[in-house]
Amino acid sequence: MSTLSQTTFTALYRRISANLSEHILHRQILFRGTFNAAEGRAILAECELFLETCNAALAGSLPGGKVRVEAPWGKLLQAGRLIALEGDFWDDVVDSTFGISDQEEWKKTMRTVTSYSDLSRETVKNILRRRDDCHT
């Protein structure tokens, strides 16, 4: 049995996980139809479980640790965190995304609330519109 070099393993992991993450983002969030906040929290839990599984399976196999493992899942995690928001956080994100905030202010809001700003503003608008309480 042969083993992969660290470089090959890292590239392969990134390619597979990025493709899988993108597929899940489309199937579970963007093209799912509308859902409520409780369903959004359930979807977020599933998204986080994918990352936890990768962290457990790779257990230090990638240089850069958790940051490197998490990187290909960033868009999915950001989307999951967005659809699970409630209260003032939800209101802030909706207002910032659909309002007149400039791009830098909007990105800062995304990083503050979700820890990511990987998704475009248009994609975030589409994601937020999946929630049945988004009235824009």
C-alpha positions as a LaTeX table, in Angstrom:
\begin{tabular}{lrrr}
\hline
Residue & $x$ (\AA) & $y$ (\AA) & $z$ (\AA) \\
\hline
Met1 & 0.00 & 0.00 & 0.00 \\
Ser2 & 1.43 & 3.36 & $-0.96$ \\
Thr3 & 0.91 & 6.59 & 0.89 \\
Leu4 & 0.32 & 10.04 & $-0.49$ \\
Ser5 & 2.78 & 12.83 & $-0.01$ \\
Gln6 & 1.70 & 15.64 & 2.32 \\
Thr7 & 1.32 & 18.02 & $-0.63$ \\
Thr8 & $-0.82$ & 15.58 & $-2.62$ \\
Phe9 & $-2.94$ & 14.70 & 0.41 \\
Thr10 & $-3.56$ & 18.38 & 1.21 \\
Ala11 & $-4.50$ & 19.23 & $-2.37$ \\
Leu12 & $-6.78$ & 16.22 & $-2.63$ \\
Tyr13 & $-8.50$ & 17.01 & 0.68 \\
Arg14 & $-9.04$ & 20.64 & $-0.31$ \\
Arg15 & $-10.46$ & 19.73 & $-3.71$ \\
Ile16 & $-12.82$ & 17.04 & $-2.42$ \\
Ser17 & $-14.02$ & 18.98 & 0.62 \\
Ala18 & $-14.52$ & 22.20 & $-1.36$ \\
Asn19 & $-16.62$ & 20.36 & $-3.96$ \\
Leu20 & $-18.62$ & 18.55 & $-1.30$ \\
Ser21 & $-19.15$ & 21.77 & 0.64 \\
Glu22 & $-20.37$ & 23.57 & $-2.48$ \\
His23 & $-22.77$ & 20.73 & $-3.28$ \\
Ile24 & $-24.20$ & 20.76 & 0.26 \\
Leu25 & $-24.55$ & 24.55 & 0.16 \\
His26 & $-26.63$ & 24.30 & $-3.00$ \\
Arg27 & $-28.74$ & 21.30 & $-1.99$ \\
Gln28 & $-29.35$ & 22.10 & 1.67 \\
Ile29 & $-29.65$ & 25.88 & 1.54 \\
Leu30 & $-29.81$ & 27.65 & $-1.81$ \\
Phe31 & $-32.19$ & 25.30 & $-3.65$ \\
Arg32 & $-34.11$ & 23.86 & $-0.73$ \\
Gly33 & $-37.05$ & 26.25 & $-0.71$ \\
Thr34 & $-38.02$ & 28.29 & 2.32 \\
Phe35 & $-37.60$ & 27.20 & 5.93 \\
Asn36 & $-37.92$ & 28.67 & 9.41 \\
Ala37 & $-35.25$ & 29.57 & 11.97 \\
Ala38 & $-35.51$ & 26.19 & 13.73 \\
Glu39 & $-34.83$ & 24.39 & 10.46 \\
Gly40 & $-31.95$ & 26.82 & 9.89 \\
Arg41 & $-30.42$ & 25.77 & 13.22 \\
Ala42 & $-30.78$ & 22.11 & 12.25 \\
Ile43 & $-29.04$ & 22.77 & 8.93 \\
Leu44 & $-26.23$ & 24.60 & 10.75 \\
Ala45 & $-25.78$ & 21.61 & 13.07 \\
Glu46 & $-25.40$ & 19.35 & 10.02 \\
Cys47 & $-22.86$ & 21.75 & 8.47 \\
Glu48 & $-20.83$ & 21.84 & 11.67 \\
Leu49 & $-20.95$ & 18.05 & 11.90 \\
Phe50 & $-19.24$ & 17.74 & 8.51 \\
Leu51 & $-16.40$ & 19.91 & 9.78 \\
Glu52 & $-16.17$ & 18.08 & 13.11 \\
Thr53 & $-15.98$ & 14.78 & 11.26 \\
Cys54 & $-13.13$ & 16.05 & 9.09 \\
Asn55 & $-11.28$ & 17.39 & 12.14 \\
Ala56 & $-11.65$ & 14.05 & 13.91 \\
Ala57 & $-10.67$ & 12.00 & 10.87 \\
Leu58 & $-7.63$ & 14.08 & 9.98 \\
Ala59 & $-6.50$ & 14.62 & 13.60 \\
Gly60 & $-3.45$ & 16.72 & 12.82 \\
Ser61 & $-2.69$ & 15.19 & 9.42 \\
Leu62 & $-2.66$ & 18.56 & 7.68 \\
Pro63 & $-0.04$ & 21.19 & 8.41 \\
Gly64 & $-1.80$ & 24.28 & 9.71 \\
Gly65 & $-4.18$ & 22.24 & 11.86 \\
Lys66 & $-7.82$ & 23.18 & 12.25 \\
Val67 & $-7.52$ & 26.30 & 10.10 \\
Arg68 & $-6.41$ & 24.26 & 7.11 \\
Val69 & $-9.10$ & 21.62 & 7.71 \\
Glu70 & $-11.81$ & 24.27 & 8.06 \\
Ala71 & $-10.85$ & 26.44 & 5.07 \\
Pro72 & $-12.73$ & 24.54 & 2.33 \\
Trp73 & $-15.88$ & 24.52 & 4.47 \\
Gly74 & $-15.93$ & 28.31 & 5.04 \\
Lys75 & $-18.74$ & 29.20 & 2.63 \\
Leu76 & $-20.97$ & 26.42 & 3.92 \\
Leu77 & $-20.31$ & 27.36 & 7.54 \\
Gln78 & $-20.99$ & 31.03 & 6.81 \\
Ala79 & $-24.27$ & 30.14 & 5.10 \\
Gly80 & $-25.27$ & 27.81 & 7.92 \\
Arg81 & $-24.53$ & 30.44 & 10.53 \\
Leu82 & $-26.54$ & 33.01 & 8.59 \\
Ile83 & $-29.69$ & 30.89 & 8.35 \\
Ala84 & $-29.50$ & 29.99 & 12.04 \\
Leu85 & $-29.37$ & 33.60 & 13.26 \\
Glu86 & $-32.09$ & 35.02 & 15.46 \\
Gly87 & $-33.03$ & 38.27 & 17.15 \\
Asp88 & $-30.78$ & 41.30 & 16.84 \\
Phe89 & $-28.09$ & 39.35 & 14.97 \\
Trp90 & $-30.61$ & 38.33 & 12.30 \\
Asp91 & $-31.95$ & 41.89 & 12.05 \\
Asp92 & $-28.42$ & 43.35 & 11.80 \\
Val93 & $-27.41$ & 40.97 & 9.02 \\
Val94 & $-30.62$ & 41.51 & 7.03 \\
Asp95 & $-30.39$ & 45.29 & 7.42 \\
Ser96 & $-26.71$ & 45.35 & 6.50 \\
Thr97 & $-27.11$ & 43.04 & 3.50 \\
Phe98 & $-30.20$ & 44.62 & 1.98 \\
Gly99 & $-29.56$ & 48.15 & 3.24 \\
Ile100 & $-27.17$ & 50.86 & 2.18 \\
Ser101 & $-24.07$ & 49.62 & 4.02 \\
Asp102 & $-20.90$ & 49.94 & 2.00 \\
Gln103 & $-19.04$ & 46.79 & 1.08 \\
Glu104 & $-16.38$ & 47.08 & 3.80 \\
Glu105 & $-18.95$ & 47.68 & 6.52 \\
Trp106 & $-20.99$ & 44.73 & 5.24 \\
Lys107 & $-17.94$ & 42.43 & 5.23 \\
Lys108 & $-17.13$ & 43.53 & 8.78 \\
Thr109 & $-20.66$ & 42.59 & 9.84 \\
Met110 & $-20.28$ & 39.19 & 8.19 \\
Arg111 & $-16.96$ & 38.54 & 9.95 \\
Thr112 & $-18.35$ & 39.70 & 13.29 \\
Val113 & $-21.51$ & 37.61 & 13.13 \\
Thr114 & $-20.35$ & 34.49 & 11.24 \\
Ser115 & $-16.52$ & 34.64 & 11.47 \\
Tyr116 & $-16.43$ & 34.54 & 7.65 \\
Ser117 & $-16.85$ & 36.85 & 4.68 \\
Asp118 & $-16.30$ & 34.29 & 1.92 \\
Leu119 & $-19.70$ & 34.62 & 0.25 \\
Ser120 & $-20.63$ & 37.49 & $-2.05$ \\
Arg121 & $-23.32$ & 39.92 & $-1.00$ \\
Glu122 & $-25.65$ & 38.62 & $-3.74$ \\
Thr123 & $-25.20$ & 35.05 & $-2.55$ \\
Val124 & $-25.90$ & 36.11 & 1.03 \\
Lys125 & $-29.09$ & 37.84 & $-0.16$ \\
Asn126 & $-30.20$ & 34.59 & $-1.79$ \\
Ile127 & $-29.36$ & 32.64 & 1.36 \\
Leu128 & $-31.25$ & 35.03 & 3.64 \\
Arg129 & $-34.29$ & 34.88 & 1.35 \\
Arg130 & $-34.54$ & 31.13 & 2.01 \\
Arg131 & $-35.73$ & 31.96 & 5.54 \\
Asp132 & $-39.49$ & 32.44 & 5.74 \\
Asp133 & $-39.04$ & 35.50 & 7.98 \\
Cys134 & $-36.92$ & 37.43 & 5.45 \\
His135 & $-39.34$ & 39.97 & 4.00 \\
Thr136 & $-37.14$ & 41.77 & 1.48 \\
\hline
\end{tabular}
